[in-house]
Amino acid sequence: MKKILLPIALLFSVAMMAQENMHPSPAQTGTIALTNGIIHIGNGQVIENGMIVFSNGKIKDVRATAPIADVKVIDLKGKHVYPGVIAASTNLGLVEVSAVRSTADYDEVGDINPSIRSLVAYNTDSKVINTLRSNGVLLAHVVPQGGTISGTSSVVQLDAWNWEDAAYKADNGIHFNMPSLVAVPAQFRRPGDEDRVKQSLEKIERIRAFFREAKAYHNQAPHVQVNLKLEAVQGLFDKSKTFFVHCNLVKEMMMAISMAKEFDFKLVLVGASDSWLMTDMLKENNVAVILSEPHSLPATDDDDVDQPYKTGAALQRAGVLFTICQEAEFGFWRQRNLPFEAGTMAAYGLTKEQALTAITLSAAKILGIDNITGSLETGKDANIVISEGDLLDMKSSKVTQAFIQGREINLDNKQKQLFERYKYKYSIK
């Protein structure tokens, strides 16, 4: 019996070693200098044969490589150095397997839920997170879904024990799903669809009424009795929170701009596939855009087939601040492709450095964290990605090291572990 149990125990231990062997990294100790790298600052500048010095999680110096004493030196030998990529508008950590309801915690019952906080539902143990880090994505903007006002989003860093550790900027914005303002074609109508635009306008008016009530509540502070829903949107009125409106068509975006002007909200459009048609209006009203993924079909039959690829360039030429995101339904696991989608935009009108800025510094500006991250500049957090090739090129990108707030993180993930496991099983060298 013992002879049988021993091999089983050994096999079980090997299987366990191939799965759960990852944990967040400890805080940085000492000073580290990354030398002889090609440094992409994130603001359009590139330093050939450069050096980054960081200590206690903060960047201390960025310059050409030079001798430096009393620090740990890592010779990059010509590798590329980038700011950590920021994934905007994702449900990462809120869902693990979209087809399994018990693993999904991204929406709430009800239509107006501004007090729902996505941060407290964020699962730091998600296996999906590690696949993003392997491709250079180090921060994520975690967004709730469902209803007309979904709730409050937060920015997290992707190396944490729990949601409290993960919080990078808590409760940075309120999310509003704009009701569709497009009439259903007669051949596709079902009972009630005849008045869909009217119903949408009525719903929008109810939201306006909610914000008017919230503004009155804001002006009457302090309150003897707290209203959680009205309290949750108070940051919109002092601009400590951003008004994220999810919509795609011109008429819907114009409605969003109208609402933001009425209440003096800081507005960011999410999706905005038709934003290339109204760049002047976006620039005039200082509206930023989280653009839906470039790897998608055109919004209408009349659009150019490559319109999604070149919309980013149209926004760039107009001076509109923008980043890109994945579609919400599959937005958690597809985020690993974010650098490559930025690379696609670089083939359709953007330079490589402009495409990099879109998913680093521009994303940080939109999310309100550009004072601490988004570029490799003195005083900012040491969120750094090192790649043997071009980070934005699927063929050559190979991330070899990454640091979050100066901590060198584990770039392993379940897929890599399974690869090693079965390579061992079949004696593949």
Phi, psi and omega per residue, in radians:
M1 nan -0.713 3.137
K2 -1.115 -0.643 3.139
K3 -1.126 -0.537 3.121
I4 -1.350 -0.721 -3.059
L5 -1.190 -0.605 -3.077
L6 -1.070 -0.871 3.095
P7 -1.074 -0.626 3.117
I8 -1.115 -0.733 3.138
A9 -1.120 -0.710 3.122
L10 -1.124 -0.756 3.123
L11 -1.079 -0.720 3.137
F12 -1.109 -0.714 -3.131
S13 -1.158 -0.651 3.095
V14 -1.115 -0.747 3.127
A15 -1.087 -0.723 3.142
M16 -1.145 -0.717 3.125
M17 -1.075 -0.491 -3.086
A18 -1.454 -0.028 -3.060
Q19 -2.027 -1.416 -2.931
E20 -1.677 1.301 -3.139
N21 -2.119 0.411 -3.082
M22 -2.017 2.577 3.101
H23 -2.732 2.763 3.110
P24 -1.045 2.600 -3.114
S25 -1.399 2.638 3.092
P26 -1.259 2.885 3.132
A27 -1.066 2.631 -3.134
Q28 -1.115 2.399 3.012
T29 -2.128 2.463 -3.124
G30 1.329 -3.096 -3.140
T31 -1.929 2.415 -3.133
I32 -2.087 2.395 3.059
A33 -2.107 2.113 3.039
L34 -1.652 2.044 -3.017
T35 -2.044 2.810 3.027
N36 1.034 0.603 3.107
G37 -1.887 2.850 3.005
I38 -1.638 1.861 -2.953
I39 -1.687 2.064 3.056
H40 -1.688 1.795 -2.989
I41 -1.049 -0.645 -3.092
G42 1.886 -0.189 3.109
N43 -1.912 0.256 3.140
G44 1.834 -0.259 -3.122
Q45 -1.567 2.586 3.085
V46 -2.307 2.327 3.079
I47 -1.970 1.970 3.062
E48 -1.303 2.441 3.121
N49 0.898 0.945 -3.050
G50 -1.800 3.090 -3.116
M51 -2.430 2.433 3.030
I52 -2.116 2.235 3.093
V53 -1.976 2.235 3.113
F54 -2.441 2.579 -3.086
S55 -2.580 2.475 -3.123
N56 0.941 0.579 3.063
G57 1.441 0.006 -3.103
K58 -2.060 2.524 3.086
I59 -1.302 2.210 -3.120
K60 -1.745 -0.541 -3.070
D61 -2.792 2.486 3.044
V62 -2.363 2.034 -3.064
R63 -2.853 -3.100 3.058
A64 -1.141 2.587 -3.118
T65 -1.039 2.325 3.110
A66 -2.645 2.743 3.130
P67 -1.035 2.485 3.126
I68 -2.585 2.411 -3.028
A69 -1.787 2.768 2.993
D70 1.055 0.614 3.060
V71 -2.391 2.798 3.023
K72 -1.396 2.086 -3.087
V73 -1.805 2.247 3.050
I74 -2.000 1.950 -3.134
D75 -1.433 1.998 -3.070
L76 -1.456 -0.246 3.077
K77 0.906 0.810 3.049
G78 1.499 0.122 3.093
K79 -1.215 2.870 -3.122
H80 -1.628 2.441 -3.136
V81 -2.078 2.298 -3.059
Y82 -2.330 2.754 2.894
P83 -1.179 2.670 3.063
G84 -1.062 2.395 3.109
V85 -1.269 2.519 -3.130
I86 -1.999 2.098 3.127
A87 -1.564 1.944 -3.118
A88 -1.585 2.565 3.009
S89 0.900 1.219 3.140
T90 -2.312 2.744 3.010
N91 -1.814 0.481 3.061
L92 -0.946 2.336 3.127
G93 1.416 -0.136 3.094
L94 -1.772 -0.206 3.103
V95 -2.589 2.423 3.142
E96 -1.856 -0.853 3.083
V97 -2.272 1.927 -2.992
S98 -1.050 -0.482 -3.125
A99 -1.444 -0.132 -3.126
V100 -1.922 1.877 -2.998
R101 -1.036 -0.622 -3.078
S102 -1.170 -0.262 3.118
T103 -1.711 0.056 -3.091
A104 -1.882 2.171 -3.126
D105 -2.459 0.922 -3.046
Y106 -1.963 -0.071 3.074
D107 -2.458 2.957 -3.052
E108 -2.326 2.706 3.097
V109 -1.166 2.469 3.128
G110 1.924 2.911 -3.043
D111 -1.779 -0.587 -3.108
I112 -2.119 1.789 -3.033
N113 -2.279 0.968 -3.099
P114 -1.125 -0.380 -3.097
S115 -1.438 -0.106 3.082
I116 -1.270 2.219 -3.102
R117 -1.877 2.033 3.126
S118 -1.118 -0.503 -3.047
L119 -1.023 -0.720 -3.050
V120 -1.272 -0.254 3.092
A121 -1.678 -0.078 -3.076
Y122 -1.168 2.222 -3.078
N123 -1.774 1.837 -3.116
T124 -1.242 -0.239 -3.137
D125 -1.589 0.088 3.128
S126 -1.007 2.316 3.111
K127 -1.247 -0.315 -3.125
V128 -1.223 -0.597 -3.065
I129 -0.968 -0.741 -3.060
N130 -1.162 -0.490 3.108
T131 -1.227 -0.518 3.105
L132 -1.245 -0.763 -3.115
R133 -1.061 -0.600 3.138
S134 -1.105 -0.363 3.121
N135 -1.875 0.189 3.020
G136 1.692 0.069 3.100
V137 -1.510 2.015 -3.021
L138 -1.985 -0.300 3.118
L139 -2.303 2.655 3.138
A140 -2.493 2.523 3.091
H141 -1.739 1.823 -2.990
V142 -1.607 2.111 -2.930
V143 -2.132 2.352 3.052
P144 -1.355 2.855 3.103
Q145 -2.296 3.044 3.071
G146 1.586 2.606 3.129
G147 1.228 -3.036 3.102
T148 -1.539 -0.817 2.949
I149 -1.890 1.898 -2.972
S150 -1.333 -0.630 -3.071
G151 2.498 -2.718 -3.004
T152 -1.972 2.317 3.129
S153 -1.689 2.871 3.077
S154 -2.523 2.793 3.042
V155 -1.797 2.330 -3.125
V156 -2.160 2.678 2.981
Q157 -1.738 2.560 -2.885
L158 -1.671 0.714 3.054
D159 -2.642 1.477 -2.987
A160 -2.599 2.741 3.073
W161 -1.405 -0.651 -3.075
N162 -2.638 3.101 -3.046
W163 -1.176 -0.479 3.097
E164 -1.156 -0.738 3.097
D165 -1.164 -0.625 -3.051
A166 -1.244 -0.477 -3.012
A167 -0.996 2.111 3.138
Y168 -1.869 -0.755 2.947
K169 -2.543 1.862 -3.043
A170 -1.429 2.436 2.985
D171 0.918 1.012 -3.050
N172 -1.552 -0.186 -3.118
G173 -2.904 2.785 3.084
I174 -1.859 2.415 -3.043
H175 -1.961 2.199 -3.101
F176 -2.084 2.126 3.096
N177 -1.603 1.843 -3.091
M178 -1.108 2.169 3.062
P179 -1.071 2.563 -3.092
S180 -1.128 2.343 3.116
L181 -1.926 0.482 3.132
V182 -1.970 2.232 3.111
A183 -1.220 2.505 3.109
V184 -1.369 2.226 3.098
P185 -0.958 2.540 -3.035
A186 -0.926 -0.695 -3.059
Q187 -1.235 -0.258 -3.125
F188 -1.923 0.081 -3.048
R189 -1.278 2.494 2.976
R190 -2.030 2.943 -3.133
P191 -0.930 2.234 -3.136
G192 1.711 -0.326 -3.101
D193 -1.253 -0.319 -3.118
E194 -1.035 -0.547 -3.071
D195 -1.916 0.471 -3.033
R196 -1.105 -0.747 3.136
V197 -1.104 -0.728 3.102
K198 -1.064 -0.753 3.125
Q199 -1.113 -0.667 3.126
S200 -1.147 -0.731 3.115
L201 -1.117 -0.648 3.086
E202 -1.145 -0.691 3.116
K203 -1.153 -0.715 3.098
I204 -1.081 -0.688 3.110
E205 -1.134 -0.610 3.083
R206 -1.132 -0.646 3.110
I207 -1.202 -0.701 3.063
R208 -1.034 -0.759 3.127
A209 -1.089 -0.672 3.098
F210 -1.075 -0.765 -3.131
F211 -1.221 -0.562 3.060
R212 -1.120 -0.729 3.095
E213 -1.128 -0.703 3.134
A214 -1.138 -0.637 3.114
K215 -1.152 -0.738 3.096
A216 -1.093 -0.701 3.103
Y217 -1.090 -0.725 3.135
H218 -1.094 -0.701 -3.089
N219 -1.327 -0.227 -3.093
Q220 -1.800 0.141 -3.136
A221 -1.089 2.610 0.019
P222 -1.397 2.855 -3.045
H223 -2.013 2.417 3.063
V224 -1.256 -0.706 -3.139
Q225 -2.055 2.187 -3.065
V226 -1.551 2.302 3.013
N227 -1.813 1.964 -3.006
L228 -1.067 -0.706 -3.117
K229 -1.182 -0.782 3.135
L230 -1.212 -0.612 3.126
E231 -1.141 -0.639 -3.057
A232 -1.132 -0.471 -3.083
V233 -1.725 0.122 -3.096
Q234 -1.091 -0.541 3.124
G235 -1.120 -0.362 3.085
L236 -1.156 -0.590 -3.053
F237 -1.376 -0.488 3.066
D238 -1.774 0.134 3.082
K239 1.150 0.302 3.000
S240 -1.358 -0.244 3.024
K241 -2.146 2.679 -3.130
T242 -1.799 2.538 3.101
F243 -1.639 1.769 3.130
F244 -1.616 2.059 -3.129
V245 -1.974 2.132 -3.117
H246 -1.614 1.953 3.134
C247 -2.849 2.942 -3.054
N248 -2.277 -0.608 -3.006
L249 -1.580 2.779 -3.065
V250 -1.014 -0.842 -3.091
K251 -1.108 -0.565 3.108
E252 -1.261 -0.697 3.105
M253 -1.181 -0.629 3.075
M254 -1.133 -0.654 3.074
M255 -1.120 -0.712 3.120
A256 -1.097 -0.739 3.119
I257 -1.111 -0.697 3.113
S258 -1.075 -0.775 3.124
M259 -1.117 -0.765 -3.125
A260 -1.099 -0.669 3.129
K261 -1.207 -0.662 3.141
E262 -1.050 -0.705 -3.059
F263 -1.861 0.051 -3.138
D264 1.015 0.883 3.096
F265 -1.619 2.645 2.962
K266 -1.409 2.003 -2.956
L267 -1.821 2.363 2.950
V268 -2.270 2.233 3.088
L269 -1.591 2.347 -3.128
V270 -2.010 2.259 -3.042
G271 1.750 -1.478 2.937
A272 0.833 0.784 -3.092
S273 -1.111 -0.452 3.111
D274 -1.649 0.241 -3.061
S275 -1.092 -0.429 3.131
W276 -1.131 -0.314 3.139
L277 -1.460 -0.196 -3.048
M278 -2.455 0.714 -3.096
T279 -1.092 -0.632 -3.137
D280 -1.108 -0.730 3.132
M281 -1.164 -0.687 3.124
L282 -1.112 -0.769 3.130
K283 -1.145 -0.756 -3.122
E284 -1.059 -0.619 -3.096
N285 -1.733 0.175 3.087
N286 0.954 0.823 -3.119
V287 -1.747 2.225 3.073
A288 -1.610 2.840 -3.052
V289 -2.334 2.308 2.899
I290 -1.795 1.711 -2.959
L291 -1.358 2.384 3.102
S292 -1.125 2.755 -2.939
E293 -0.897 2.383 3.106
P294 -1.129 -0.521 -3.126
H295 -1.405 1.209 -3.116
S296 -2.595 2.993 3.134
L297 -1.427 2.754 3.065
P298 -1.036 2.682 -3.103
A299 -1.192 -0.618 -3.133
T300 -2.332 2.890 3.141
D301 -1.128 -0.426 -3.085
D302 -1.473 -0.231 -3.133
D303 -1.293 2.695 3.020
D304 -1.049 2.561 -3.105
V305 -1.109 -0.473 -3.138
D306 -1.764 0.280 -3.089
Q307 -0.991 -0.779 3.131
P308 -1.028 -0.527 3.141
Y309 -1.239 -0.573 -3.002
K310 -1.858 0.054 3.104
T311 -1.105 -0.655 3.117
G312 -1.013 -0.720 3.130
A313 -1.147 -0.634 3.107
A314 -1.120 -0.719 3.104
L315 -1.179 -0.697 3.133
Q316 -1.072 -0.802 -3.130
R317 -1.090 -0.583 -3.116
A318 -1.446 -0.110 -3.125
G319 1.377 0.412 3.113
V320 -1.561 2.216 3.115
L321 -1.204 2.244 -3.109
F322 -2.636 2.740 2.924
T323 -2.393 -3.063 -3.135
I324 -2.190 2.795 3.131
C325 -2.519 2.989 3.059
Q326 -1.698 2.750 3.079
E327 -1.072 2.466 -2.992
A328 -1.052 -0.659 -3.036
E329 -1.034 -0.690 3.132
F330 -2.079 0.399 -2.979
G331 -1.234 -0.231 -3.084
F332 -1.399 -0.871 -3.069
W333 -1.505 -0.408 3.130
R334 -1.305 -0.201 -3.097
Q335 -1.020 -0.393 3.141
R336 -1.121 -0.335 3.140
N337 -1.553 0.016 -3.050
L338 -0.967 -0.804 3.121
P339 -1.061 -0.615 -3.098
F340 -1.289 -0.546 3.075
E341 -1.228 -0.604 3.015
A342 -1.118 -0.655 3.087
G343 -1.086 -0.623 3.076
T344 -1.082 -0.737 3.111
M345 -1.103 -0.498 3.113
A346 -1.213 -0.322 3.067
A347 -1.596 -0.060 -3.088
Y348 -2.255 0.819 2.954
G349 2.036 -0.361 3.088
L350 -1.660 2.702 2.924
T351 -1.394 2.884 3.120
K352 -1.047 -0.725 -3.106
E353 -1.228 -0.591 3.060
Q354 -1.154 -0.697 3.107
A355 -1.135 -0.696 3.089
L356 -1.109 -0.775 3.126
T357 -1.016 -0.634 -3.114
A358 -1.031 -0.632 -3.076
I359 -1.786 0.122 3.096
T360 -2.181 -1.496 -3.046
L361 -1.162 -0.722 3.131
S362 -1.131 -0.728 3.087
A363 -1.058 -0.721 3.125
A364 -1.101 -0.712 3.110
K365 -1.100 -0.771 -3.119
I366 -1.105 -0.634 -3.084
L367 -1.582 -0.029 3.072
G368 1.351 0.524 -3.132
I369 -2.212 0.275 -3.074
D370 -1.215 -0.241 3.080
N371 -1.309 -0.286 -3.093
I372 -2.166 -0.204 -3.120
T373 -2.759 -3.141 3.095
G374 1.871 -0.380 3.116
S375 -2.640 2.843 -3.122
L376 -1.630 1.378 -3.092
E377 -2.261 2.654 -3.097
T378 -0.967 2.316 3.106
G379 1.656 -0.261 -3.141
K380 -1.540 2.837 3.104
D381 -1.054 2.514 3.131
A382 -1.429 1.248 3.036
N383 -1.717 1.711 -2.881
I384 -2.261 2.425 3.084
V385 -2.129 2.330 3.118
I386 -2.051 2.238 -3.101
S387 -2.293 2.515 3.084
E388 -1.223 -0.509 -3.141
G389 -2.187 -2.831 -3.140
D390 -1.270 2.080 -3.090
L391 -1.048 -0.495 -3.074
L392 -1.582 0.034 -3.097
D393 -1.956 2.024 -3.079
M394 -1.023 -0.576 -3.068
K395 -1.283 -0.721 -3.008
S396 -1.799 -0.264 -3.091
S397 -1.145 2.227 3.041
K398 -2.570 1.712 -3.109
V399 -1.282 2.116 -3.089
T400 -1.825 -0.490 3.109
Q401 -2.590 2.687 3.048
A402 -2.653 2.569 3.141
F403 -2.233 2.348 3.001
I404 -2.053 2.035 -3.077
Q405 0.898 0.721 3.072
G406 1.472 -0.178 -3.136
R407 -1.506 2.156 3.058
E408 -1.266 2.127 -3.005
I409 -1.750 2.751 3.105
N410 -1.324 2.144 -3.132
L411 -1.683 0.245 3.078
D412 -1.271 2.778 3.000
N413 -2.699 3.016 -3.033
K414 -1.078 -0.655 -3.132
Q415 -1.135 -0.736 3.080
K416 -1.105 -0.693 3.133
Q417 -1.128 -0.720 3.111
L418 -1.150 -0.651 3.094
F419 -1.046 -0.821 3.135
E420 -1.152 -0.651 -3.111
R421 -1.094 -0.829 -3.070
Y422 -1.458 -0.352 2.959
K423 -1.124 -0.685 3.078
Y424 -1.162 -0.760 -3.082
K425 -1.059 -0.736 -3.063
Y426 -1.732 0.239 3.043
S427 0.955 0.774 3.100
I428 -1.522 2.202 -3.120
K429 -1.491 nan nan
